[in-house]
Amino acid sequence: MTIQDAALHRAVEWMSDRLREEPGANRGELIDQASREFGLTPLQEEFLYRQFSKPA
């Protein structure tokens, strides 16, 4: 596992925890915060947007 893979893994866990604690949280703001906190690449940030977007 590379450093970037580990960062993404931690970001996914962090996002899951935040949304469990506060289901109505603004997902875009959480993703922005996770991206900065874990030093994600734009591609990884896009993955979070796809992974955590609410179903229509």
C-alpha positions in Angstrom: 0.0 0.0 0.0 1.4 3.4 -1.0 1.3 6.5 1.2 -1.4 7.9 -1.1 -3.5 4.7 -0.8 -3.2 4.9 3.0 -4.3 8.5 3.0 -7.3 7.7 0.9 -8.2 4.8 3.2 -7.9 7.0 6.3 -10.1 9.7 4.5 -12.8 7.1 3.7 -12.8 5.9 7.3 -12.9 9.5 8.6 -15.8 10.4 6.3 -17.7 7.3 7.3 -17.3 8.2 11.0 -18.4 11.8 10.5 -21.5 10.8 8.6 -22.4 8.2 11.2 -22.1 10.9 13.9 -24.0 13.5 11.8 -25.9 12.0 8.9 -27.2 15.4 7.8 -23.7 16.9 7.5 -22.7 18.8 4.4 -20.9 16.1 2.4 -19.1 18.6 0.1 -17.6 20.4 3.1 -16.6 17.2 4.7 -14.9 16.0 1.5 -13.0 19.3 1.2 -11.9 19.0 4.8 -10.8 15.4 4.4 -8.9 16.3 1.2 -6.9 19.0 3.1 -6.4 17.0 6.2 -5.2 13.8 4.5 -3.4 15.5 1.6 -5.5 13.9 -1.1 -4.9 14.3 -4.8 -7.7 15.7 -7.0 -8.4 12.2 -8.3 -8.8 10.9 -4.8 -11.0 13.8 -3.9 -13.2 13.0 -6.9 -13.4 9.4 -5.6 -14.8 10.7 -2.3 -17.4 12.7 -4.2 -18.5 9.6 -6.1 -18.3 7.4 -3.1 -20.2 9.6 -0.7 -22.7 11.3 -3.0 -26.3 10.7 -1.9 -28.3 8.5 -4.3 -30.9 10.4 -6.3 
